[in-house]
């Protein structure tokens, strides 16, 4: 398992690209943040999607297959094995969502394997140094041996304020009954997980976002945006600002910053100007 160095002392680059739902905005965002360098040295890449429900992309609830297909097409330029992954949750069957959302058809068309992490039996225990809510987690071995791309959604969340790149990493835990982690303080759990499972890239799907009672029951918002970066704190912080949130008021983002996992302020935005794409999202 590779050890990630803190980037908090360096300026982080985050791409914000506006464009209609297509591959091209995703390509531009990945190129702007240097996706090849971010994945250098890895032989496997897991694209972690958000399948909290079987609702399709136009509801703003689940990751758009078009976004994932664009990521896959860029990764085909690299010598890596590619997997699209998610795990079951308390109220969600990831395999059913994989088919219902159109992700299955897209993966088959591109020759990419799907993994429901709940059913991967080869697992390892990962200790979390200085973990607050969790001292360790048990995850499929492939998670620790792969670069992870958090293919997240731009949406609000009733428990955590927002659900972006770092919250999406919570779904790497193979437990179905994930509600037990909420009892330990979900924001602290998210920070703990990202301490040891830090995404190599975060790509936030904002073609259709969600405001209000997210992550499932909110209202779709057409934003026509892709937000991407290799610093997960900076990427989520930028997405927060686009949604009208102060990232310091989002507990898991602030905690990750305080742990040195990335920048909350020292960020160079590439592509669009934030003031041109910001929209104050309705809260819960």
N, C-alpha and C positions, 0 to 999 in steps of 0.2 A: 504494500500500500504506500503510495507516494505521500510525502509530507508537504503540505502547502505552507508557504511563507506568508506572513502578513503583508498586505499591500497598503496598509493604512498610512505609511510614510510617503507613498508615491501618489501622483495624480492618476486617477482612474479614468478610463475612457468608456463612455456609454454611447451607443448609437441609438438615435431616435429617428426612425424613417417613416414617413407618411406615404401611403399609396393604397390603391384599391386591392382587394383580396386577390393575391396572385403570388407566384414564387419570387418575383423580382424584388419587392421590398425586403423580403427575408434575405435574399442573396446580398443586397446592398448592406444590410445591417451586419451580417456575418463578416463581410469583407472589411467594413469600416473598423471592426474591433479586432481584426487579425485572428480569425478562428483557427487557422492552420497552426500558428504559434501556440495558441491556447491548448491545442490537442497534441502537440509534439511529444513524442515519447510513449504515447499510448497505443495499444494494439486493439483494444475493444472500447466501444463507445455505447453507453446506454442513453437513449433519449427518453427521459422521464416525462410522461404526459400527465394531464390532470383529468381523471375519469371519476369524479365524485358522483356522477349520475350517468344515466344512459341518454340524457338530453344531448342534442346535436349542437354543432358549433354556433349556429345562428342565434341560439338562446344566450350565448355568452358564458355558458357554464363549463364547457369542455374544450380541450385543445383542438384547434382546427387541423384536420388532416392536411390541408394545403400548406400550413406552416411546417408541419413535420416532414412532408414530402420535400419541401425546399431544403430543409436541413439535410435530409438524406442525400439529395442530389449534390450538395456541396461536399458531404463526407465521402462520396464515391470517388473524389479526387485524392483521398488519403488511403494509406495502407492499413485500414482498420476494419474490424468486424462491427456491424451495426445491429443493435437491438432496440426495439421500442418496448418500454416497460411501464408497468403500473402494478399495484397490488389491490386486493379486495379491501373494502372498508366495512364498517359496521352495517351500513345500509346499502352497500354497493357491490355488485358482482362485476369485477373488472373485465372478465371475458365477455359478458353480455354487452358492456359498454364498448368494448373493442369492436364488436360487430355493428352495434346500433349506430355508432358515431361515424361510420365509414372508414375508420382507421384500418380495419382488417383488409378491406378491399385495396386500400392504398398500399399497405405493406406487401400484400401478395403481388401487386403489380410491380413493385420495386424490388422484390426478392429479399425482403427484410424480415427477420424473425421477431415474433411477439413473445414476451415473457410476462406471465402473471407471477409476480415474485412470491406470492403466497404459496405457490406450488413448487418452488425451487427448494429442494431438500438439503442441498449442500450449503451449510451455513457456518458462519464464524462469529465469534464474540469480539466486539470492538470496544475497548475501554475508552472512556471519555475523560481525559485529564481535566480536573477541576469542574466536572459536571455538577450542575446545581440540582436539576430535577432527575437526571439520569446519570448513573455511574458507568453504565455500559449499555450497548444495544447488540442484538443478534440479528444479522442480516445475511442474505445470500452471499456466498463468497464472491460471485461475479460482480457484486456491487463494489467491493473493495479492490477489485482488480481492473476496474474500468474507469475511464473518464465519463463523467456524468454531464449531460446537457439537460438542464431543467427547462423543459418546454411548457412554460406556465401560462396562466391566464391573467389578464388585467381585470381584476374584479374585487369587490368589497367582500368582507367576511364578518359575520355577526359576532364571532368570538375574538378575532385578532385584528379587526379593522380592515385589513387588506389580505388578500391571498395572492402572492406573486411568486417569485422564484424560490425564496428560502422556505416558505410555507409548503410549496410543492414537494420539497425534499422529504417532508414528513411521510409521504406515501411510499418511500423506499422501505419502511418497516413492513415486514411481511405479515404481521398480526392482522387478523380480520377485525377483532374488537379493539379498534383504535381509540374508542371513547375513554378507555382507562387512562390514556395519557393526558387527556384534558383535565382529569382530576389532580394531576401533578403540576398544573400550570402550563397551558399549551404554549405560551410565548417562550417560557424558559426551556421547554422541551425542544422547540424549534431551534433555538440558539444552540442547545447542546448537540443536536443532530448535525447541524451545519459546522460545528467545530471539527468533527471527524469525517463527515461526508460533505465536503465542500464542492459545489459544482464547478467544473472547468469552464463552462459557459452557461449563461442564463439567456434564454430567448423568450420574451413575454409576448404572447399573442394578444394584440389589441385591435385586431381587425373588427371583431365585435366583442366589446367588453361587457361588464355587468356592474350596475350600481344598486344601492338599496340593500335588500335582504339577501345578500350573497352568503355563501357561495353557490346556492342553487335557486333560491326563491326570489332573486332580484330581477331587475328590469334590464334588458339588453340595451347597449349603447354602441352605436356604430362610431368607432374612433379612427379606423383605417390606419392603425399604427403597429409598428414592430419596435420593441425596445430590447436591446441586446448588450451584453458585456461579459467580461471575464471576472469582474469583481462583483460578487453577488450582493454585497451591501450597497455598493454604488448603483447597481442596476435597479434594485428594489427601491432605493431612495429616490432615484430619478422617476420611476414609475409612480411612487407616492406623490411626488410634487405635481406630476401631470394630472393626477386624480384630485388634487387639492388638499392632500394630507401633508402635514409636517412629519417627516420620517422619524424624528425624535419622539413623536407622540405615539408611534407604532412600536409597541414594547419589544417585539422580537427583533426588529430592525435595529433599535437602539442597543439592545443587549449584544447583538452580533458585532456592532461597531465598537462597543466598549471592550469586547474580547479581542479586538484587533483583526477581525475577519475581513475588513474592508473599510472603504471610505464612506462617510455620510455627507460630507461637504466638498472635499477636494476632488471635484469631478469635472472632466472636460466632456461636454455633450457634443457629439458629432451628428451632423445631419440637420434636423430641424431645430429651431429655437424653441425652448420650453414655452415661452409666452405665446407662441403661435399654436400650440397643440394642447395647452392646459384646459381642462374642464372640471369644475368642481362636482365631484360625484356625490349623489345623495347617499347619506349614511343609512344605517339600519332603521 
